[in-house]
Amino acid sequence: MTGGFARGVGGVIVGAAHLLRHPKLWPLAAAPAAVTLVLYAVLGWLAWRYGASLSTSLTAGDWGWFAWVKSIIGVVVPILAVVVCAAVALVTFTIVATAIASPFLDMLSVRVGRAAGEPEARAVSALRGAARSVADPVRGVVVQLLILVVTFPLNLIPVVGTVAWLTIGAWITAFDYFDFPLARHGYAWRERWRFLRTHRATALGFGIAVFGLMLVPFANLLVLPIAVSGSTLLFARLSADAVSR
């Protein structure tokens, strides 16, 4: 039990080390962050342009004695537009970032799995594989957010409730990242949960390590490729151990 838990926690370190040792993987690891940041930067710029255009419309004409109000509106409206855009970005960030990152992370998982010598994945059509690489992680994030919101009141129970909530979050997080290699190898939804239950100590250790890092604001984009690399390497190792028994 303890050894499996330590292996899971160490999986995050092993995943990061693997990425550092293989520079060819860096573009796949960096692409999700780059695309997401560019997307939100463009949306911020568009919000500013819209706000500036709106303020121009609102302040058209001669305001006479109220010219000072006109000046304030000209400054405040564009800023408010950007603030609203930023609020929307915060609410949608996790789901949007996951949707953008999923195809890149799926390719990253494939490359890491090959290097680790994992078994060949079951062949699927390119269209089905692309759809799965986006739909499965997004579904997982939506389910994770719903569960974490519903169970958040557990934190009202001192110590025990907080530990229970963090454990639930860690377990779901482990599922999210093991989902990349498991789905690619044809595991059905229930079979993926069965795999985690079989290796619950390793899964829990890995989930706690990743979930803890994900609690750091905007660390998601940095943690995503490390977690996928770590989960894929753990899957390859656990699969090899199962075959050797």
Phi and psi in degrees as a GROMACS rama.xvg file:
@    title "Ramachandran Plot"
@    xaxis  label "Phi"
@    yaxis  label "Psi"
@TYPE xy
-64.3244  -41.0608  THR-2
-63.0494  -40.8763  GLY-3
-65.4234  -40.0849  GLY-4
-63.047  -45.8351  PHE-5
-63.465  -37.4964  ALA-6
-61.77  -41.5994  ARG-7
-63.7682  -46.4811  GLY-8
-61.621  -43.026  VAL-9
-66.8407  -19.5551  GLY-10
-59.0643  -32.0321  GLY-11
-66.8458  -43.4595  VAL-12
-66.2669  -43.275  ILE-13
-62.734  -40.4948  VAL-14
-62.5938  -42.8891  GLY-15
-65.8135  -42.5614  ALA-16
-63.0301  -37.9785  ALA-17
-63.1775  -42.4127  HIS-18
-64.5128  -40.1731  LEU-19
-65.8125  -32.3879  LEU-20
-81.6569  -11.4525  ARG-21
-126.121  83.701  HIS-22
-56.9996  -25.2004  PRO-23
-65.0808  -19.1999  LYS-24
-86.1807  -12.6069  LEU-25
-59.9635  -40.7458  TRP-26
-59.1153  -41.0468  PRO-27
-66.6209  -35.7889  LEU-28
-71.3669  -35.5738  ALA-29
-86.9567  -23.447  ALA-30
-55.8762  -45.7286  ALA-31
-58.614  -44.3848  PRO-32
-64.6106  -43.4333  ALA-33
-63.4639  -47.7102  ALA-34
-65.3252  -42.6749  VAL-35
-65.0437  -43.9447  THR-36
-65.7107  -40.4493  LEU-37
-63.466  -43.0439  VAL-38
-58.2844  -49.6684  LEU-39
-71.7929  -28.5757  TYR-40
-65.6304  -42.6398  ALA-41
-64.0169  -42.5084  VAL-42
-63.4369  -38.6584  LEU-43
-63.5466  -41.6492  GLY-44
-64.5224  -42.5401  TRP-45
-63.7032  -38.1352  LEU-46
-64.1871  -40.2765  ALA-47
-64.4188  -44.0306  TRP-48
-63.1381  -42.1342  ARG-49
-64.1096  -43.2489  TYR-50
-62.5701  -40.3201  GLY-51
-65.0584  -41.8091  ALA-52
-64.9123  -40.7802  SER-53
-65.6823  -42.0166  LEU-54
-65.2312  -34.999  SER-55
-63.6957  -41.1765  THR-56
-66.1507  -41.2684  SER-57
-70.0028  -27.8926  LEU-58
-104.81  16.1376  THR-59
-64.7823  147.509  ALA-60
91.0671  179.531  GLY-61
-93.095  121.582  ASP-62
-93.6434  -2.21567  TRP-63
57.7338  -124.876  GLY-64
-63.907  -18.7618  TRP-65
-98.0631  25.9402  PHE-66
-60.3524  -30.0995  ALA-67
-67.3078  -34.0356  TRP-68
-66.6804  -40.1894  VAL-69
-59.1423  -41.4287  LYS-70
-64.9321  -41.0943  SER-71
-64.5018  -44.2856  ILE-72
-60.5078  -40.2223  ILE-73
-61.1586  -27.3113  GLY-74
-93.0235  -42.7918  VAL-75
-71.2707  -42.1042  VAL-76
-60.266  -47.2994  VAL-77
-61.1578  -37.7197  PRO-78
-65.0723  -42.5413  ILE-79
-62.1634  -37.2334  LEU-80
-62.3813  -41.7912  ALA-81
-68.5118  -38.93  VAL-82
-63.3695  -43.7057  VAL-83
-62.0158  -42.2412  VAL-84
-61.6654  -40.9233  CYS-85
-65.0792  -38.6647  ALA-86
-64.4525  -42.3788  ALA-87
-63.7441  -39.1541  VAL-88
-61.5625  -41.8591  ALA-89
-63.3647  -39.8591  LEU-90
-70.5037  -38.9976  VAL-91
-96.3705  -4.21131  THR-92
-56.1296  -49.7439  PHE-93
-61.6805  -47.815  THR-94
-68.4643  -44.0055  ILE-95
-64.8875  -44.9275  VAL-96
-62.2891  -38.8104  ALA-97
-65.66  -43.8965  THR-98
-61.6116  -40.6374  ALA-99
-70.0708  -41.4172  ILE-100
-75.3637  -29.1807  ALA-101
-53.2129  -49.9099  SER-102
-60.8686  -39.2787  PRO-103
-66.8591  -42.7052  PHE-104
-69.2245  -32.4418  LEU-105
-64.5991  -43.3711  ASP-106
-64.7418  -38.0089  MET-107
-62.189  -43.1714  LEU-108
-62.0011  -39.5252  SER-109
-61.4002  -46.9337  VAL-110
-65.4627  -42.256  ARG-111
-66.0293  -41.3982  VAL-112
-61.8003  -41.4982  GLY-113
-62.7619  -42.5326  ARG-114
-64.8065  -30.9295  ALA-115
-85.1029  -6.0853  ALA-116
75.7048  31.283  GLY-117
-71.8363  158.547  GLU-118
-59.593  154.113  PRO-119
-64.0989  136.594  GLU-120
-77.0824  154.479  ALA-121
-65.9515  133.866  ARG-122
-69.4305  134.057  ALA-123
-135.339  162.581  VAL-124
-65.9228  154.107  SER-125
-60.7012  -40.9066  ALA-126
-65.7972  -43.9237  LEU-127
-66.5709  -39.5033  ARG-128
-64.7368  -41.2446  GLY-129
-65.6568  -42.7949  ALA-130
-62.8096  -42.9217  ALA-131
-64.4319  -40.0737  ARG-132
-64.3232  -22.4352  SER-133
-98.187  -46.8302  VAL-134
-66.8424  -45.6556  ALA-135
-61.3334  -50.5278  ASP-136
-63.7178  -39.0638  PRO-137
-65.0014  -42.7232  VAL-138
-59.659  -41.7049  ARG-139
-62.4144  -41.6309  GLY-140
-65.6983  -42.3916  VAL-141
-61.9724  -45.7811  VAL-142
-62.9929  -42.331  VAL-143
-60.6401  -46.7641  GLN-144
-63.2675  -41.3235  LEU-145
-62.5842  -45.136  LEU-146
-65.257  -42.9034  ILE-147
-66.2956  -36.0627  LEU-148
-68.9063  -45.0535  VAL-149
-63.9552  -38.1498  VAL-150
-91.0371  -1.18475  THR-151
-57.1817  -35.4552  PHE-152
-56.5723  -16.7244  PRO-153
-57.2266  -26.3847  LEU-154
-64.917  -15.8516  ASN-155
-70.6234  -18.8963  LEU-156
-88.4733  114.719  ILE-157
-55.4724  136.87  PRO-158
61.948  -67.7041  VAL-159
-60.1008  -45.5679  VAL-160
-64.5182  -42.0439  GLY-161
-64.3456  -42.9486  THR-162
-62.5548  -41.3838  VAL-163
-63.1439  -42.8255  ALA-164
-65.0103  -43.1392  TRP-165
-65.0241  -35.9513  LEU-166
-66.089  -42.6157  THR-167
-61.1227  -45.0255  ILE-168
-61.93  -40.0015  GLY-169
-66.6877  -40.6253  ALA-170
-64.506  -43.6184  TRP-171
-67.1328  -38.963  ILE-172
-62.5726  -40.9329  THR-173
-60.2437  -42.1331  ALA-174
-61.4896  -43.2243  PHE-175
-56.6472  -41.5787  ASP-176
-90.6565  -32.1719  TYR-177
-69.2549  -17.8884  PHE-178
-60.265  -30.3344  ASP-179
-62.232  -57.4795  PHE-180
-70.7317  -35.2708  PRO-181
-66.5951  -45.8101  LEU-182
-64.572  -38.4229  ALA-183
-65.1752  -26.5981  ARG-184
-95.7858  15.2329  HIS-185
83.6613  12.6864  GLY-186
-71.0787  129.142  TYR-187
-72.8763  169.3  ALA-188
-53.6209  -48.8348  TRP-189
-68.5315  -35.0288  ARG-190
-66.1198  -31.6776  GLU-191
-66.4686  -43.0511  ARG-192
-64.4164  -37.6909  TRP-193
-63.2932  -39.3808  ARG-194
-61.5593  -44.2617  PHE-195
-66.0134  -38.4805  LEU-196
-65.1405  -37.1344  ARG-197
-63.0511  -35.7412  THR-198
-116.698  46.3496  HIS-199
-61.5084  -37.1363  ARG-200
-65.5429  -45.4036  ALA-201
-64.2286  -44.579  THR-202
-62.5995  -42.2247  ALA-203
-67.1763  -42.8208  LEU-204
-61.1738  -44.1044  GLY-205
-65.0337  -45.1137  PHE-206
-62.4624  -40.8486  GLY-207
-63.643  -43.4866  ILE-208
-62.6539  -46.1629  ALA-209
-69.9786  -44.5282  VAL-210
-61.3502  -39.1767  PHE-211
-60.9741  -42.7672  GLY-212
-68.767  -34.3749  LEU-213
-70.25  -19.2868  MET-214
-71.3745  -16.2405  LEU-215
-74.4649  122.787  VAL-216
-52.8183  131.813  PRO-217
59.9913  16.2017  PHE-218
-81.1957  -9.54417  ALA-219
-49.9063  -48.3846  ASN-220
-64.6765  -29.3446  LEU-221
-80.861  -35.0053  LEU-222
-76.9046  -32.8944  VAL-223
-49.8404  -56.8567  LEU-224
-66.8001  -33.0678  PRO-225
-65.6797  -43.2607  ILE-226
-66.4832  -39.8086  ALA-227
-66.2906  -42.3503  VAL-228
-61.3668  -45.5398  SER-229
-64.9312  -43.7994  GLY-230
-65.854  -37.291  SER-231
-67.3025  -41.4113  THR-232
-66.8839  -39.1141  LEU-233
-64.8886  -42.2305  LEU-234
-59.5556  -45.3248  PHE-235
-61.3093  -40.6767  ALA-236
-69.8705  -43.7301  ARG-237
-65.2068  -37.8032  LEU-238
-65.9078  -40.5027  SER-239
-65.8166  -38.8851  ALA-240
-64.0213  -39.6251  ASP-241
-65.2771  -37.8904  ALA-242
-71.0182  -35.2603  VAL-243
-76.512  -12.4527  SER-244
